[in-house]
Amino acid sequence: MTALSILPGIAEGPVIASGEPLSFWGGVDPATGTVIDVHHPLHGQAITGSVLMMPSTRGSCTGSGVLLDLVLSGRGPVALVFSEPEDVVTLGALIAVEMFGKALPVLRLSDRDFTVMSNESHAAIGLDRITAGALSIPVLPPATASLDLTAGDRAMLAGEGGAARAQAMRIICAMAAEQGARGLVDVTQAHIDGCIYASPANLTFAEKMVAMGARVRVPTTMNAISVDHDNWRAQGVPPSFGGPAQRLADAYVAMGCRPTFTCSPYLLDSAPGMGEAVAWAESNAVIYANSVLGARTAKHPDFLDLCIAITGRAPLSGVYLDEQRKARRIIDVDLPQNADDAFWPLIGYLAGKLSPDRIPVLRGLADASPGTDELKALCAAFGTTSAAPMLHLEGVTPEAGQIGNEADRRRITLADMEQGWQLLNEGPEDIDLVALGSPHASPGECRALAAGLDGRRVLIPTILTAGRDTIAQARAEGTLALLEQAGVQVIPDLCWCSISRPVFPVKTRTLMTNSGKYAHYGPGLSGCRVRFGNLGRCIEASLTGRAGHALPMWLTRPQI
């Protein structure tokens, strides 16, 4: 038995173990250190002071910021033990020691050794050994890699571009070594996810980089932020939250980032093309870029996204490489007749559960001819349940023919779909809020909502979030006026995964959404119960305040 040290350190505490990955963002409350993901086996447990064991993480790139905040506040685990490669919270731990002098050991065990240690109640982590009950596991030193750095890389490391660029290069090189990369790759653009005010640590990091003189070197867009930048005061957001959230966004703008404030950067005119190497964070955006656009980006954690934007260089590893983009799992999907738009997020959610640790190819969906909005919904839901940075759809996405020789097979049946539907529909029939636009709505989705309402006025709060560019287009073509006349509130800058009260209606007990992503995260983030359905059912709920429990017709009618 041996353990690989990813980040060294000394710690001791009770073992908290799970065989299921966890997204720290949306899964752990940074204010309490408690697991809030209602779908996770550790739900309700506090991880503070623990030796936390899980195979890897999944979901949001923002988990690095949550982990950093937990470390800086003293609410975090004392050590992390994984059985698979993990980048997101590892990067948060690296930032903690590199920039703030707070060490958090991160280790990796084989599957067998992980299972054995998971049964122990207490563990002590040393620089050269783990002791847990009768177990004594030697710890191998951190992996080292001889990076093939260019003269420009070495110059940045030596401080030629300033202190911030040198700091960014040190972090990139440390992550490259951890990932086993042999060198770095140029990127043409970046997308920043760390601008969400997930915790005070995000602001601490950003303002420290501004003070060091950081400036981005490549065109850089920004994710949705945590307030409506221009209107949060009028919306009643307390200055104690709105002020830091706006300061965080402004810090990234000060470093040269474009204030796009959208979690759907693939809808912008700057979206990358086939084979283009970029550096995006935000899980749904990464999966869409790789899978649908054929661009190349790792699922970069928060903070690493800025480091890459500052240097224009990323670790040459993972799905930047041809071999790593191959499917390692084939998932056959039983395509139901006349499936509606709720089918796609449901399939993404289930595919992620079936392939939490590897890239899959989904077969059987080409005849349904999914468009960009269907693929957007599928990719976003897939990212909530899988750590993989992309997926393929046979006959649909551009690289679906890349399948590894060792790929195994799974199947999604109608029975699986029904079970998944019930899992996402545990709320009651009375609906208090309809939540649309997670990820940010496209122009086509705005038009579909306006057409579905057809001049009728909503009965309950109905909120659509969208990027500034999409809202400007909707305004120009008259769609925004139709939505506002119907009583729909259209909000820029925010996404559902970053909305807080009072913008999120304070009296809400149950909400309805057509987003598989928000159906998963919503209960933990909002404290509300959730219903899931297609856009038509969401419109019906907005007009009546009710949502029935009947399965969709495509899950109940006999299949020929």
C-alpha positions in Angstrom: 0.0 0.0 0.0 1.3 3.4 -1.0 -0.1 6.9 -1.2 1.0 9.6 -3.7 1.4 13.0 -2.2 -0.1 15.7 -4.5 0.4 18.5 -2.0 2.4 17.8 1.1 1.4 18.6 4.6 0.7 17.3 8.1 -2.8 16.8 9.5 -4.9 14.6 11.7 -8.6 14.1 12.1 -11.7 11.9 11.8 -12.2 10.2 8.4 -15.3 11.2 6.4 -15.5 9.0 3.3 -17.8 8.7 0.3 -17.7 6.6 -2.8 -19.5 9.4 -4.7 -17.8 12.6 -6.0 -19.0 16.0 -4.8 -19.0 19.5 -6.3 -17.8 21.8 -3.6 -19.6 24.7 -5.2 -23.3 24.1 -4.7 -22.4 21.1 -2.6 -20.7 22.6 0.4 -21.7 25.7 2.3 -18.5 27.8 2.8 -20.1 29.6 5.7 -20.6 26.4 7.7 -18.5 23.6 6.1 -21.6 21.5 5.7 -22.6 19.4 2.7 -25.7 20.9 1.2 -26.1 18.8 -2.0 -29.4 17.0 -1.2 -28.6 14.3 -3.7 -25.2 13.4 -2.1 -24.7 10.7 0.5 -22.9 13.1 2.8 -25.8 15.6 2.8 -26.0 17.4 6.2 -22.5 16.3 7.4 -19.9 18.9 8.4 -16.5 18.3 6.8 -14.7 20.8 9.0 -11.6 19.2 10.6 -12.0 15.9 8.7 -9.7 13.8 6.5 -12.1 14.0 3.6 -12.1 11.0 1.2 -13.9 10.7 -2.1 -12.9 9.4 -5.6 -12.7 12.9 -7.1 -14.9 16.0 -7.4 -17.5 16.8 -10.0 -19.5 19.8 -11.2 -18.5 23.4 -11.0 -15.1 24.9 -11.5 -15.9 27.3 -8.7 -15.2 24.5 -6.2 -11.6 25.8 -6.0 -12.9 29.1 -4.5 -15.1 27.4 -2.0 -12.2 25.1 -0.9 -9.9 28.2 -0.6 -12.4 30.0 1.5 -12.9 26.9 3.8 -9.1 26.8 4.3 -8.7 30.5 5.0 -11.7 30.5 7.4 -10.7 27.3 9.3 -13.9 25.6 8.3 -12.4 23.1 5.8 -11.1 19.6 6.0 -7.6 19.1 7.3 -6.7 16.8 4.4 -8.1 15.6 1.1 -7.7 12.0 -0.1 -8.7 11.0 -3.6 -8.6 7.8 -5.7 -8.6 9.5 -9.1 -6.9 12.6 -10.6 -8.5 15.8 -9.4 -7.8 19.4 -10.3 -10.5 21.7 -9.0 -10.1 21.7 -5.2 -6.4 20.7 -5.6 -5.9 24.1 -7.3 -7.7 25.8 -4.4 -5.3 24.0 -2.0 -2.4 25.0 -4.1 -3.5 28.7 -4.0 -3.9 28.5 -0.3 -0.3 27.5 0.3 1.3 29.4 -2.6 -0.3 32.8 -1.9 -1.5 32.6 1.7 0.8 30.1 3.4 -2.0 27.7 4.4 -1.0 24.1 3.8 -3.7 21.5 3.1 -2.3 18.0 2.3 -3.8 16.4 -0.8 -3.1 12.7 -1.5 -4.1 10.0 -3.9 -4.6 6.2 -3.2 -5.3 3.3 -5.4 -8.9 2.1 -5.6 -8.2 -0.8 -3.3 -6.2 1.2 -0.7 -8.9 3.9 -0.8 -11.6 1.4 0.0 -9.5 -0.1 2.9 -8.8 3.3 4.4 -12.4 4.5 4.0 -13.4 2.0 6.7 -11.1 3.6 9.3 -12.5 6.2 11.7 -9.4 8.4 12.2 -6.3 9.1 10.2 -3.0 11.0 10.7 -1.3 12.4 7.6 2.5 12.9 7.7 5.0 13.9 5.2 6.1 10.3 4.6 3.2 8.1 6.0 -0.5 7.8 6.6 -1.5 6.1 9.9 -5.1 5.0 10.2 -6.0 2.3 12.8 -3.8 -0.6 12.1 -2.9 0.8 8.6 0.5 2.4 8.0 0.7 3.6 4.4 3.9 5.0 3.0 3.5 8.4 1.2 5.5 8.8 -2.0 6.8 12.4 -2.7 4.8 14.6 -5.1 5.2 13.8 -8.8 7.7 16.0 -10.6 7.8 16.7 -14.3 10.6 18.1 -16.4 8.6 20.8 -18.2 9.8 21.8 -21.6 9.5 25.6 -21.1 10.1 28.1 -23.8 12.3 31.1 -23.4 9.2 33.2 -22.9 7.9 30.9 -20.2 11.2 31.1 -18.3 11.2 34.9 -18.7 7.8 35.2 -17.2 8.9 32.9 -14.3 11.8 35.2 -13.7 9.6 38.2 -13.4 10.0 39.8 -16.8 6.3 40.5 -17.0 5.9 41.6 -13.4 5.1 40.0 -10.1 1.6 38.9 -11.0 2.7 37.2 -14.2 5.5 35.4 -12.4 3.1 34.2 -9.7 0.6 33.0 -12.3 3.4 31.0 -14.1 4.5 29.4 -10.9 0.9 28.2 -10.3 0.5 27.0 -13.9 3.8 25.1 -13.7 2.8 23.5 -10.4 -0.5 22.3 -11.9 1.2 21.1 -15.1 3.6 19.0 -13.0 0.6 17.6 -11.0 -1.1 16.7 -14.2 1.9 15.1 -15.7 2.2 17.6 -18.5 5.5 17.9 -20.4 5.0 21.5 -21.5 2.6 24.3 -22.0 0.3 25.4 -24.9 -0.6 28.8 -26.2 -4.3 29.7 -25.9 -6.2 32.2 -28.0 -8.7 33.3 -25.4 -10.0 32.7 -21.8 -13.3 32.7 -20.0 -13.2 33.6 -16.3 -15.4 31.7 -13.8 -13.8 33.1 -10.6 -15.8 36.3 -10.9 -18.7 34.7 -9.1 -18.7 35.8 -5.4 -18.9 32.2 -4.2 -17.0 33.2 -1.0 -14.8 36.1 0.3 -11.8 34.1 -0.9 -12.6 34.9 -4.5 -12.4 38.6 -3.8 -9.3 38.2 -1.7 -7.5 36.4 -4.6 -8.7 38.9 -7.3 -7.8 42.0 -5.4 -4.4 40.6 -4.5 -3.7 39.9 -8.2 -4.9 43.5 -9.1 -2.5 44.9 -6.4 0.3 42.9 -8.0 -0.4 44.5 -11.4 -2.1 41.6 -13.2 -3.3 42.2 -16.7 -4.7 39.6 -19.1 -2.7 38.8 -22.3 -5.4 37.2 -24.4 -9.0 38.2 -25.0 -10.9 37.2 -21.9 -14.7 37.0 -21.3 -16.4 36.8 -17.9 -18.9 34.4 -16.5 -22.2 35.4 -14.8 -21.5 37.3 -11.6 -23.4 37.4 -8.3 -25.3 40.6 -8.7 -27.0 42.6 -11.5 -24.0 44.9 -11.8 -25.9 48.1 -12.5 -29.2 47.5 -10.5 -28.4 45.5 -7.3 -29.0 48.5 -5.0 -32.5 49.2 -6.5 -33.2 45.4 -6.2 -32.7 45.6 -2.4 -29.5 43.6 -2.3 -27.7 44.4 1.0 -24.4 46.3 0.6 -22.7 43.7 2.7 -23.1 41.3 -0.2 -23.7 43.5 -3.2 -20.6 45.6 -2.5 -18.1 42.8 -2.4 -19.8 41.0 -5.4 -19.5 44.2 -7.5 -15.9 44.8 -6.4 -15.0 41.2 -7.5 -16.5 41.8 -11.0 -14.8 45.2 -11.2 -11.4 43.7 -10.2 -11.5 41.3 -13.2 -12.5 44.2 -15.5 -9.6 46.2 -14.1 -7.3 43.3 -15.2 -8.6 43.7 -18.8 -11.4 41.2 -18.9 -14.5 41.9 -21.1 -17.6 42.4 -18.9 -19.7 39.9 -20.7 -21.1 38.4 -17.5 -22.6 35.3 -19.1 -22.3 31.6 -18.4 -23.0 30.9 -22.1 -19.9 32.4 -23.7 -20.5 30.0 -26.7 -23.4 32.3 -27.6 -21.1 35.3 -28.1 -19.5 36.4 -31.4 -16.1 35.5 -29.9 -16.9 31.7 -29.6 -13.9 29.6 -30.6 -13.8 27.3 -33.6 -12.9 23.7 -34.3 -9.5 22.8 -32.9 -8.8 26.2 -31.3 -7.0 25.9 -28.0 -8.7 28.1 -25.4 -8.8 28.4 -21.6 -12.4 28.3 -20.3 -13.7 27.7 -16.9 -17.5 27.1 -16.0 -18.4 23.5 -16.4 -21.3 23.8 -18.9 -19.2 26.2 -21.1 -16.2 23.9 -21.1 -18.3 20.8 -22.0 -20.1 22.7 -24.8 -16.9 24.1 -26.2 -15.2 20.8 -26.4 -18.1 18.7 -27.4 -20.2 20.9 -29.7 -17.7 23.4 -31.0 -14.7 21.1 -31.2 -12.6 23.7 -29.4 -10.0 22.5 -26.9 -10.0 23.4 -23.2 -9.5 21.6 -19.9 -12.1 22.2 -17.2 -9.9 24.8 -15.6 -10.6 25.6 -12.0 -11.3 29.1 -10.8 -8.0 31.0 -10.2 -6.2 28.9 -12.8 -8.4 30.5 -15.4 -7.0 33.9 -14.6 -3.4 32.7 -14.4 -3.7 31.3 -17.9 -5.3 34.5 -19.1 -2.4 36.5 -17.6 0.2 34.4 -19.3 -1.5 33.1 -22.4 -0.2 29.6 -21.5 -1.9 26.5 -20.2 -0.7 23.0 -19.1 -0.5 20.8 -22.2 -2.5 17.9 -20.8 -6.0 16.4 -20.7 -8.3 17.1 -23.7 -5.8 19.5 -25.3 -4.3 16.2 -26.5 -5.9 14.1 -29.2 -5.6 10.8 -27.3 -7.4 12.2 -24.2 -10.5 13.3 -26.2 -11.5 9.7 -27.0 -14.6 8.2 -25.6 -13.9 5.6 -22.9 -17.6 4.6 -22.4 -20.3 3.9 -25.0 -23.8 4.8 -23.7 -26.7 3.5 -25.8 -29.8 5.6 -25.3 -33.3 4.3 -25.9 -34.8 7.2 -27.8 -38.5 7.6 -26.9 -41.0 8.8 -29.5 -41.9 12.5 -29.6 -39.5 13.4 -26.8 -39.8 17.1 -25.9 -37.2 19.6 -24.7 -37.0 18.2 -21.2 -35.5 15.0 -22.7 -32.1 16.6 -23.3 -31.3 17.8 -19.8 -32.6 14.6 -18.4 -30.3 12.5 -20.6 -27.4 14.7 -19.8 -28.0 14.3 -16.1 -28.3 10.5 -16.4 -25.3 10.2 -18.8 -23.2 12.0 -16.2 -24.2 9.6 -13.5 -23.3 6.7 -15.8 -20.0 8.3 -16.7 -18.7 10.3 -13.8 -15.0 9.8 -14.5 -14.6 9.4 -18.2 -15.7 10.8 -21.6 -18.7 9.0 -23.0 -20.2 8.7 -26.5 -24.0 8.7 -26.6 -25.6 6.5 -29.3 -29.1 6.5 -30.5 -29.8 10.3 -30.5 -29.0 11.4 -34.0 -32.5 10.8 -35.3 -33.8 13.4 -32.8 -31.6 16.1 -34.5 -30.8 18.2 -31.5 -30.1 21.9 -32.1 -27.9 24.2 -30.1 -30.4 24.8 -27.3 -30.9 21.1 -26.8 -27.2 20.5 -26.7 -26.7 23.4 -24.3 -29.2 21.8 -21.9 -27.6 18.4 -22.3 -24.0 19.6 -21.7 -25.0 21.7 -18.6 -26.8 18.8 -16.9 -24.0 16.4 -17.8 -21.6 18.7 -16.0 -23.5 18.5 -12.7 -23.0 14.7 -12.4 -19.7 14.1 -14.2 -16.2 15.3 -13.9 -15.5 14.7 -17.6 -14.8 17.8 -19.6 -16.7 16.7 -22.7 -19.0 14.1 -24.3 -19.7 12.9 -27.8 -23.1 12.3 -29.6 -22.8 9.8 -32.4 -23.9 11.5 -35.7 -24.2 14.9 -34.0 -21.0 16.2 -32.5 -17.8 16.6 -34.6 -15.5 14.2 -32.9 -17.9 11.4 -32.1 -15.9 8.9 -34.1 -13.1 9.0 -31.5 -13.6 5.9 -29.3 -10.9 4.2 -27.3 -10.3 0.5 -27.9 -11.0 -0.2 -24.2 -14.4 1.6 -24.1 -17.0 -0.3 -22.2 -20.8 -0.1 -22.6 -23.8 1.2 -20.6 -27.4 1.8 -21.5 -30.1 4.4 -20.6 -33.5 2.9 -20.7 -37.0 4.4 -20.4 -37.1 3.0 -16.9 -33.9 4.9 -16.1 -35.4 8.1 -17.5 -38.5 7.6 -15.4 -36.4 7.1 -12.3 -34.3 10.2 -13.1 -37.5 12.2 -13.7 -38.8 11.3 -10.3 -35.5 12.2 -8.6 -35.7 15.7 -10.1 -39.4 16.1 -9.2 -39.6 15.7 -5.5 -41.4 19.0 -4.9 -45.1 19.6 -4.3 -47.6 20.7 -6.9 -48.0 24.3 -5.7 -45.3 26.4 -7.4 -44.1 29.8 -6.1 -41.4 30.7 -8.7 -40.5 29.7 -12.3 -36.7 29.8 -12.9 -35.5 29.9 -16.5 -32.1 30.5 -18.0 -29.7 28.1 -16.5 -27.3 28.3 -18.4 -28.1 31.8 -19.7 -31.0 31.8 -22.2 -30.3 32.0 -25.9 -32.2 34.4 -28.3 -34.2 31.4 -29.5 -35.1 30.4 -25.9 -36.3 34.0 -25.3 -38.5 33.9 -28.4 -39.9 30.4 -27.4 -40.9 31.7 -24.0 -42.6 34.8 -25.5 -44.4 32.6 -28.1 -45.5 30.1 -25.4 -47.0 32.9 -23.2 -48.8 34.3 -26.3 -49.8 37.6 -24.6 -51.0 36.0 -21.3 -49.7 37.4 -18.0 -47.9 35.3 -15.5 -49.6 34.6 -12.1 -46.4 33.9 -10.1 -42.9 35.3 -10.2 -41.2 34.2 -13.5 -37.6 35.1 -13.9 -35.4 34.6 -17.0 -31.6 35.1 -16.8 -29.6 35.9 -19.9 -26.4 37.5 -21.0 -26.2 41.2 -21.9 -25.7 40.5 -25.6 -28.8 38.2 -25.7 -30.9 40.8 -23.9 -29.8 43.5 -26.3 -30.9 41.4 -29.2 -34.2 40.5 -27.6 -34.8 44.3 -27.0 -34.0 45.1 -30.6 -36.3 42.6 -32.1 -39.2 43.3 -29.7 -39.0 40.0 -27.8 -38.0 41.7 -24.5 -41.0 44.0 -24.6 -43.3 40.9 -25.1 -41.8 39.2 -22.1 -42.0 42.2 -19.8 -45.6 42.9 -20.9 -46.3 39.3 -19.8 -44.8 40.0 -16.3 -41.6 38.1 -16.9 -38.6 39.6 -15.1 -35.5 39.4 -17.4 -32.3 39.8 -15.4 -28.8 40.3 -16.8 -25.4 39.4 -15.3 -26.8 36.8 -12.8 -27.4 33.2 -13.4 -29.6 30.9 -11.2 -26.6 29.3 -9.7 -25.5 32.7 -8.4 -28.8 34.4 -7.5 -29.4 35.2 -3.9 -32.3 36.8 -1.9 -34.0 39.2 -2.3 -33.6 39.0 -6.1 -34.6 35.4 -5.6 -38.1 35.9 -4.3 -38.0 35.5 -0.5 -41.3 33.8 0.0 -40.5 30.9 -2.4 -40.9 27.4 -1.0 -41.1 25.5 -4.3 -39.7 26.5 -7.7 -40.0 25.0 -11.2 -37.3 25.0 -13.8 -36.5 23.5 -17.2 -32.8 23.2 -16.3 -31.4 19.9 -15.3 -28.4 21.7 -13.8 -30.5 23.9 -11.6 -32.9 21.1 -10.7 -29.9 19.4 -9.2 -28.2 22.4 -7.5 -31.4 24.4 -6.6 -32.4 22.6 -3.4 -29.0 23.1 -1.8 -28.4 26.6 -3.1 -31.9 28.0 -2.4 -33.3 25.8 0.4 -36.4 25.3 -1.8 -38.0 22.2 -3.2 -37.8 21.8 -7.0 -39.9 20.6 -9.8 -38.5 20.0 -13.3 -40.2 19.9 -16.7 -40.1 21.2 -20.2 -40.6 24.8 -21.2 -44.3 24.2 -21.8 -44.9 22.9 -18.3 -42.9 25.8 -16.9 -45.1 28.3 -18.8 -48.2 26.5 -17.4 -46.9 26.7 -13.9 -46.1 30.5 -14.4 -49.8 31.0 -15.5 -51.4 28.8 -12.8 -49.0 28.4 -9.9 -49.4 24.6 -10.2 -47.5 21.7 -11.7 -49.0 18.2 -11.9 -47.0 15.1 -11.2 -47.9 13.2 -14.3 -45.0 11.9 -16.3 -44.5 13.4 -19.8 -46.3 11.6 -22.6 -43.1 10.4 -24.1 -42.3 8.4 -21.0 -45.7 6.8 -20.7 -47.0 6.0 -24.2 -46.1 2.6 -25.6 -43.0 2.6 -27.7 -43.1 0.9 -31.1 
